[in-house]
């Protein structure tokens, strides 16, 4: 993924994650 992810990401942590 790319950009800012808000909510559940890969690890299931509910936070703002910057992934590429």
Secondary structure, 3 states (H helix, E strand, C coil): CCEEEEEECCCCCEEEEEEC
